[in-house]
Amino acid sequence: MLKLPVHKLIHDVPTRWNTTYDMLERYLEQQASIYSALMDKDVKKNVRDIAVLTDSEEKLAEDLTKILKPLKNVTTIMSTETSPSVSMIIPLQKMILKSMTPSEEDSSTIKEAKAAITKNLEDRYRDPDLQDYLHRSTTLDPRFKSLPYLEEDSVKKIYSVVTREIMEIEEQVRPREAQVASSSSTGEPEASEKSSPPQKKSAMAELFGELFTAEKATTKSLFQITEEEVMSYRLTGCIPADENPLAWWRNNEHNASLKANETHFRRHTERLIVNNQVPPLSYF
């Protein structure tokens, strides 16, 4: 008759945030059926002093579900991710903190709840070295690389650190690649290759060559190349939040401008992936 979903009520478990939210949400969903059952004549005959929530208490329950909803979403995301990574920690933390911004319509109880959650989260990840590592990890995640929660100067500083780290990798890799290339060479070139005659110019080259000279390629330093590659990666738009960053890097291996970043990302990947056995609530 009430056309409500057939759901059982849920009990709160003090050690888990989710069950507090689930209990309140289920109560609000089944509120009409609960009231109808309590007002049944047979129930009223056998039970004295039936207690129901007042209007103000119901309003409080509705407000609490709103502020607990982001926490529910975070734990759901971390529980369902096949490869949860530390690159998600700061974005998730910032998202929760933003949702806890006080509002003029908040009651005193809601303000206290928001303040308690905010204080709890702000006290986490305060170590400067840990923060730097988390920010670099987030930078290498193509979903969150824009770092919108930081000032532009801070973003530039983080990308500068990433650039230096990529240079260190390239400086170690390039000599090894050159050594392999030299060892695989076939030796001295053929005599015909040494004394090959100069290539004859075409009619177009003879006609316009002196006036429109081709610009010679300039040799760029390793720092310039790396800086350009990192900038190219940064300026590329972020991918949707529900895409897999590891799959994105695999699919972009052919992109020369992202090659060094891809190598750097893989270097961090071993530390990026969080053990799936860790309870999601432990992250926060």
C-alpha positions in Angstrom: 0.0 0.0 0.0 2.8 2.4 0.9 4.8 1.2 -2.2 8.1 1.2 -0.3 11.0 -1.2 -1.0 10.9 -4.3 1.1 14.0 -3.7 3.2 15.0 -4.7 6.7 16.2 -2.0 9.2 20.0 -1.8 9.7 21.8 -1.6 13.1 24.7 0.7 13.6 28.2 -0.7 14.3 30.2 1.9 16.2 33.5 0.9 14.7 32.3 1.5 11.1 31.1 4.9 9.7 29.2 3.2 6.9 26.7 1.5 9.2 25.8 4.7 10.8 25.0 6.2 7.4 23.2 3.0 6.3 21.1 2.9 9.5 19.9 6.5 9.1 19.3 6.1 5.4 17.3 3.0 5.8 15.2 4.5 8.7 14.4 7.5 6.6 13.5 5.3 3.6 11.1 3.1 5.8 9.9 5.9 8.0 6.3 5.7 6.8 6.1 2.0 7.3 7.7 2.2 10.7 5.2 4.8 11.8 2.3 2.8 10.3 3.4 -0.3 12.2 3.8 1.5 15.5 0.3 3.0 15.2 -1.3 -0.4 14.6 -4.0 -1.0 17.2 -2.6 -4.4 18.3 0.8 -2.9 18.8 -0.6 0.0 20.8 -2.6 -2.4 23.0 0.5 -4.4 24.1 3.2 -1.7 24.1 3.2 1.4 26.3 5.0 4.6 25.7 5.9 4.1 22.1 8.7 6.5 21.2 9.1 8.0 17.8 11.4 10.6 16.5 10.3 14.2 16.7 10.3 16.5 13.7 13.6 18.1 14.8 15.2 14.6 15.3 14.0 13.5 11.8 15.5 16.7 10.3 18.8 16.0 12.1 18.8 12.4 10.7 18.4 13.8 7.2 21.2 16.3 7.7 23.5 13.6 9.1 23.0 11.4 6.1 24.0 14.3 3.9 27.4 14.8 5.6 28.0 11.1 6.0 27.3 10.4 2.3 30.8 11.5 1.1 32.4 9.1 3.6 30.2 6.3 2.4 31.3 7.1 -1.2 35.0 7.1 -0.3 34.9 3.7 1.4 32.8 2.3 -1.4 35.3 3.5 -4.0 38.3 2.1 -2.1 36.6 -1.2 -1.5 35.6 -1.7 -5.2 38.9 -0.5 -6.8 40.8 -3.4 -8.3 44.1 -1.4 -7.8 43.6 1.3 -5.3 46.6 3.7 -5.2 48.1 6.3 -3.0 47.5 8.8 -5.9 43.8 8.8 -4.8 44.4 9.7 -1.1 44.9 13.5 -1.4 42.0 14.0 -3.9 39.7 12.0 -1.7 40.8 13.8 1.4 40.2 17.2 -0.3 36.8 16.1 -1.6 35.7 15.2 1.9 37.0 18.4 3.5 35.2 20.4 0.8 31.9 18.7 1.6 32.5 19.5 5.3 32.5 23.3 4.7 30.1 24.9 7.3 26.8 26.4 6.0 24.6 29.0 7.5 21.7 26.5 7.5 23.6 24.0 9.6 22.3 23.3 13.1 24.7 23.4 16.0 24.9 19.6 16.0 25.7 19.4 12.3 28.4 22.1 12.7 30.0 20.1 15.5 29.9 16.9 13.4 31.5 18.7 10.4 34.2 20.2 12.7 35.0 16.8 14.2 35.4 15.1 10.8 37.4 18.1 9.5 39.8 18.0 12.4 40.3 14.3 12.1 41.2 14.5 8.4 43.3 17.6 8.6 45.5 15.9 11.2 46.4 13.1 8.8 49.3 13.2 6.3 50.9 16.3 7.8 54.4 15.1 7.4 56.1 17.3 4.7 58.0 14.4 3.1 54.8 12.3 3.0 52.8 15.1 1.5 55.4 15.7 -1.2 55.4 12.0 -2.1 51.6 11.9 -2.2 51.5 15.1 -4.4 54.0 13.6 -6.8 52.0 10.4 -7.0 48.8 12.3 -7.7 50.7 14.3 -10.4 51.5 11.0 -12.2 47.9 9.9 -12.1 46.3 11.2 -15.4 42.9 11.5 -13.6 44.1 14.0 -11.0 47.2 15.5 -12.5 45.8 19.1 -12.7 46.0 19.3 -8.8 43.1 21.9 -8.7 43.2 22.1 -4.9 46.7 23.7 -4.9 48.0 27.1 -5.8 49.7 27.5 -9.2 53.1 28.1 -7.6 52.8 24.8 -5.7 51.8 22.9 -8.8 54.8 24.2 -10.7 57.1 23.3 -7.9 55.7 19.7 -7.8 56.1 19.3 -11.6 59.6 20.7 -11.4 60.5 18.0 -8.9 59.0 15.3 -11.2 61.0 16.7 -14.1 64.3 16.4 -12.1 63.4 12.9 -11.1 62.7 11.9 -14.7 66.0 13.4 -15.7 67.8 11.3 -13.2 66.2 8.2 -14.7 67.1 9.2 -18.2 70.7 9.9 -17.2 70.9 6.4 -15.9 69.1 4.8 -18.9 70.7 6.6 -21.8 74.3 5.4 -21.3 73.1 1.8 -21.1 71.1 2.2 -24.3 74.0 3.8 -26.1 76.3 1.0 -25.0 73.8 -1.6 -26.3 73.5 0.2 -29.6 77.3 0.4 -30.1 77.8 -3.2 -29.3 75.1 -4.2 -31.9 76.7 -2.1 -34.7 78.4 -4.0 -37.6 81.7 -2.2 -37.6 83.2 0.1 -40.3 80.9 1.3 -43.1 81.5 0.0 -46.6 83.9 1.9 -48.9 81.1 2.8 -51.2 79.2 4.4 -48.3 82.3 6.5 -47.5 82.8 7.8 -50.9 79.2 8.2 -52.1 78.8 11.2 -54.4 76.9 14.3 -53.3 73.2 14.1 -53.9 72.1 16.1 -56.9 69.7 19.0 -56.1 66.3 19.0 -57.6 65.0 21.9 -59.8 62.9 23.2 -56.9 65.9 23.2 -54.6 68.0 25.0 -57.2 65.3 27.6 -57.7 64.2 28.4 -54.1 67.1 27.0 -52.1 69.0 30.2 -51.5 65.9 32.2 -50.7 64.0 29.7 -48.5 66.6 27.8 -46.5 65.5 25.0 -44.4 65.9 25.6 -40.7 68.5 23.4 -39.1 67.4 21.3 -36.2 68.8 22.5 -33.0 70.2 20.1 -30.5 68.3 20.3 -27.2 69.7 19.4 -23.9 68.3 16.5 -21.8 66.7 19.0 -19.5 64.9 20.9 -22.3 63.6 17.6 -23.8 62.4 16.3 -20.4 60.8 19.7 -19.5 58.9 19.7 -22.8 57.7 16.2 -22.3 56.5 16.9 -18.8 54.8 20.1 -20.0 53.1 18.1 -22.8 51.8 15.6 -20.3 50.6 18.3 -18.0 48.7 20.2 -20.8 47.0 17.0 -21.9 43.5 16.9 -20.5 42.7 14.7 -17.5 41.0 11.4 -18.2 37.7 10.5 -16.6 37.9 9.7 -12.9 36.5 6.2 -13.4 39.2 5.2 -15.9 42.2 3.1 -15.0 45.4 5.2 -14.9 47.6 2.1 -15.4 45.7 1.1 -18.5 46.0 4.7 -19.8 49.8 4.7 -19.4 50.0 1.3 -21.2 47.8 2.7 -24.1 50.1 5.7 -24.4 53.4 3.9 -24.5 53.7 4.8 -28.2 53.5 8.6 -27.4 57.1 9.8 -27.5 56.3 12.9 -25.5 55.0 10.8 -22.7 57.7 8.1 -22.8 59.8 9.4 -19.9 56.8 10.1 -17.8 55.6 6.6 -18.4 58.9 5.2 -17.3 58.8 7.4 -14.2 55.2 6.3 -13.5 56.1 2.6 -13.7 59.0 3.3 -11.3 56.5 4.6 -8.8 53.8 2.0 -9.5 55.4 -0.6 -7.2 54.8 1.8 -4.3 51.6 3.3 -5.7 49.5 0.1 -5.4 48.0 -0.3 -2.0 47.6 -3.8 -0.6 43.9 -4.7 -1.2 43.8 -6.5 2.2 44.0 -3.1 4.0 40.6 -2.0 5.2 39.4 1.1 3.3 38.8 3.0 6.5 42.4 2.6 7.4 43.3 5.1 4.6 41.7 7.9 6.5 
